Amino acid sequence: MTNTIVNSWNEWDPLRHVIVGRADDCHIPPAEPALDAKVPEDSDMRGQWGKRPQDTIDRANELLDTFARQLEARGIRVDRPTSIDHSKPATTPDFHTDSQFGCMPPRDVLLTVGSEILEATMSYRCRWFEYLNYRPLLQKYWEEDPNFRHEAAPKPRLTDADYHPDYLNEKIGDAQRLKWAEEKHFVTTEEEPLFDAADVLRFGRDLVVQHGFTTNLKGIEWLRRHFPDHRVHTVNFPGDPYPIHIDATFTPLRPGLILNNPQRRLPADQRAMYEKNGWEIVDAAQPAHNAPPPLCYSSTWLSMNVLVLDPKTVCVEASEHYQMEQMDKLGMNVIPVDLRDAYAFGGGLHCCTADVYREGTCEDYFP
Ligand code: DAV
């Protein structure tokens, strides 16, 4: 009998084993092209870098630990990464950064597809070595599960040729950003394949990938060739002036139902596969907050960055009462989870986790 540790084909089948990130040693990294393009122009983070304040790290860890215990109390196995020293500068033959990012959020780095966990290329220099935080776990899974495929996408060079210089301007303004997003002109060039794992959603045989700041078309083509048994779909959400990561934009809850950010609606010409197969795409409820918490990269739409535990059960951030109410109306059992004070570390409940095992097999939802 084989000991299957890794198996997850979609975002909603019953979750049995998950990785929850740690806030230990998280840094605000120094300026660099791809990261700067994402930091909101009016953000309190502009111009500063270094280790995050210890009291915020302790508070985020308290929340992540409590979330891990909540999951464990439901019988879900939880593993935690081993933080490397992110204060260390990182140098390759092609670039240098004076510090790294952190041990959060795992969803950006690890893409689980069936019995495989793939380390993404990443697109920020400060996150180039981030996979090292997860290597102790991945090595353990590899020892224990003879069918586990531990893969790493080709490490990118991340020279200046990877970034469009017009995004390096401090003040671009939302109107210009939205125009560029509409034209699919993002900060990353097509120099080499780039993707973050959090730009990918798994729907069984279909992978839906956002083309934006952190994932370029060559990255999507790389995924297509790497997963030859899947159909890989490129999506764009033109209403987003800072398009990174799909998981505060498009959130499948169960077969047939997806929440979509009402400011970043999927364009009509990209809806056919869902409509033909009877899937409903519903506008997500408004966030409960007008602004993100301090020192946060993400938008208030982390409200819809939920973790689905099974097709009837979803974890929602506890202050997001509009989102909780909507989930309830959509027939989901809602588990409130206090996480807002950890948002600054890279995201919400979906971001701060990475799937290891969900029940179920690879199904075709869009025949
Ligand atoms: O809306 O700022 C955050 C996604 C984080 N994984 C946003 C996207």
Residues whose N, C-alpha, C, O or C-beta is under 5 A from the ligand:
A	BS01	DAV	A198 I244 H245 A248 Y297 S298 S299 W301 G346 G347 C351
